[in-house]
Amino acid sequence: MNRELIVSIIQADLVWENPTENRNRFEAKLNEIAATDIIVLPEMFTTGFSMSPANLAERMDGETIQWMKQIAVEKNCLIIGSLIIHENGNYYNRLIVAFPDGFHKYYDKKHLFTLADEHVYYAAGTKQVIIEYKGWKLFPLVCYDLRFPVWARNTFNYDVLIYIASWPKQRINAWDTLLKARAIENMAFTIGVNRVGVDANGFEYCGHSAVFDALGNEIIKTRPYSEDVKSISLEKDKLKQVREKLQFLNDRDQFVIT
């Protein structure tokens, strides 16, 4: 078990609907990262938040997932990001977790962003996924999931909550506030990775990627409006100490999601 977990986050501008160029750009940014345990990329990191899945979707054996697996092996770490996947007649905004042993897991975004008609083009996921790695339990979610605290409730005794996003500037206050709230209510390290830049629909993204501790203290943040790469070491003992001292999770409501 690793008592410390090094997490690296990449806040990037995305080239609209151009997977090849985006992968190339991320490779350059990945070269800035030394030894790490986890690398986290934004939502739909190969295309931007596009509602054109028929033109952009990949298969599970496609180029981007093979690329992610290769990076995971080369960097000897997990790499996390979402992309458009076509499977069984449906399109998914699918978060992929590539492991350094060539294995992978995935989570399909549960809460689709109806304001942008995401629910029209994509199928919603139905299952939460816990990633166990080096003695840590990670719970990855995608963007709009952040607004729904029941889906994120720490009933799995996870250690790290991860959100990847394309969260626009005009609602960035909600992003900042809810990331902090999710950390506090779940007593977990909480990571939020958002993009920057302007997409083809004219929406601007200002980043505000950050990591919070289990008490909601911001322990690292990126430069707003700028591409940025940050790494931080999370300490398991500090998480355990604060949980044992305060024991707030012992009093959480018990429920089953149906």
N, C-alpha and C positions, 0 to 999 in steps of 0.2 A: 504493500500500500504506500502510495506517495502522500506524505504529510503536506507537501506543497504541490500546487498545480499551477503551472505557468500558462496563462491564457493570452493569446495575441489577437487583437481585433484590427480589421482593415476597413476603414471608412473611405469609400471611393466614389468617384463619378463613374457613371456607366454609359457606354456607347449604346445608343438606342438600337435594339434588335440586331445586335452584331456579336454573336457568341465568340467567334474567332478573335476579334479584336479585344473583347473583354478578357478572355482567358490570357491573351498576351500581356495585357496591362497588369493583370493580377500576378502573373509570373514575375514581373519586375518588382512589384511590391513585396511579394513573398521573399525575394532576395534580401530584403531589409530585415528579415526576422532570423535571429540566431536560434539557439535551442529553445524549443517550446513544447508544450503538451497538447495544446488545442489552438487551432486557427479558425476564426469566425468571420465569414463573409456576409454581405447584405442579402436581402431578399431578391430573388430573380436576378442574381448577379451577372448572368450572361446576356440579359436582354433588356433590363429595366422592367418596370411594372406594366407589362404589355397585355392587352386584351386580344391578341392575335395568335392564340395557341396553335391553330391549324398550320400556320406558316413557320412556327418556331419550335414546336415540341420535339423533344428527343425521347428515345427509348432508354430503358434501364441499362442497356449495354452500349449506350451512345457515347459520343466523343467527350462530353463534359464529365460524365461520371468516371470514365476511364482516366481522364485528366486529373480528377480529384483523387482517385486511388493512387495514381502515380506520385502526386504531391505528398500524399500521406506516407507513402513508402519512403520517398526521398528525405522528407523532413522528420520522419519517425514520430508522427503526431496524428491526432484527429484533425480533419478539416470539415467544416460545417458551412453549408450555404444552400439556398433553394434555387430551383430552376423549373422550367415547364416540362412536364413529363406526360406522354401519351401511353395509356395502358388500358386494356380491356374496353376500348371504345370511349374512354373518358380522358379529359385533360385534368392534370393536377398541378397545383402550386406545391411542389414536393421538396421538403427539406431533406437533404442527403447528409449523412454522417459517414465519412470514409475513414476506415481504420488503417493503421500502418501494416497490418497483416493481410491486407487485401479484402477484408470483409467490409460490409456496409450495412447500415440500417437507414430507415427513412420514416419521416412523419409527414402526412398530408395535412395542409392547413385546414383547420376546422372551421374557423369563422371567416367566411368570404366577404369581401368588402363590397356590400351591395350598392354603396354610393357610386362606385365605379363599375357596376355591373359585373363584378368578378364572379358572382354566383351564376350568371348567365353562361359564362364560358368555361367555368371550372367546376369539378365535382368536389364536394367538401369531404374532408377526412372525418373519421369517426373514432379514432383510437389515439390515446396518448402513448408516448414512447419514452421510457427511461433508458438512458445510455449509461452503462456501467464501465468505467475506465480508470484504471490505476487506483482502485479503491474509492473512487468518487462516483456519486450518482448525479447525472446531468439530465435536465428536463428542457428540451428545445421546443420552442414555439415560434410562430410567424406573425409579425406585424399586428394586424387587427385583433388577433387573439389577446393582445395586451389589455383590451378594454373589457375583458370578461373574466373576472377574478375566480369564478367557480371552476373554470377549466384549468386554472393554474394552481388551485389550492394544494398545499403541500400535504397530501394524504399518502405520498409514497416515501416520505422521509428523504427526499432528494436534497442535495447540497448546493447545486448551482442551477439557477433558472436562466435560460438563454432566449432572448428575442432577437430575430433578424428582421429587418424592416426596410420599406420604402415609405417613410412617414413624412408627409409634406410640411413645409415651413409654416403654413397657416395654422396648423394644429400642433405645433411642436410643444406648446405648454402642456398639453395632455400627455404627450410622450414622456417628458421630464417627470411629471407628477406621478403618472401611473407606474413607471419603472421603479421609482422610489417606494411607492405604496406596495408593489408586489414584493419587494425585498423585505419590507417591514412585516407585512402580514404573514409571509411564509418563512421568515427567519432563515433566509438563504442568500448566498451571494447571487446577485442579479446582474446579468450582462445584457446590454442593448446595443446592437450594431445597426446603424442607419446609413443611408447613402447621402451623397451631396450632388450638386449640379442641378440642371434643368432638363426635364425629359421632353419628348416630342409633343406632348400634350400641353406644354407650358407650365407644368408644376415644378416648383422649386423645392429643393431639399437642402436642409442646412446641417445635417449630421446630428450633433449632440449625442454621439455614441458615448457610452459610459459604463462603468462597473460600480455597483453599490455593495456594501457589506450587509450583514444580516440585520443591522439596526437602521439601515437606510442612509448610511453615510456614503457620499460619493468618494470613491477611493482612486478613481482615474477617469479622465474625460479627454475627448479629442478636441482639436481646434474646430470651431464651427465654420461652416462653409468651405472647408479645406479638406483635401485628401490627407489622410493621416493614418499612421500605423503605430499602435501602442501595445505594450506587453506589461503584464502584471502577474505577480505570484500571489495566489490565494492560499491561505494557511488553514488547514483542517482543524488544528488544535484551537485556534481562535474561534472558529465557528462552533466547535463543541463546547467551549467554555461559556460562550454567551448563551447558548441554548440551555445548558445545564443550570446556569445561574438564574435565568429569567423564567424558563419553562413555559413560555407562552403557548407553544405548540401542544402542550398537554391539555389545554383548555379549548382546543379548536372544535368547531361543530363537526359532528359525524354525519355523513351523507353518502349516497351512492348516485353517480351520474348515470342516467338512463337514456 
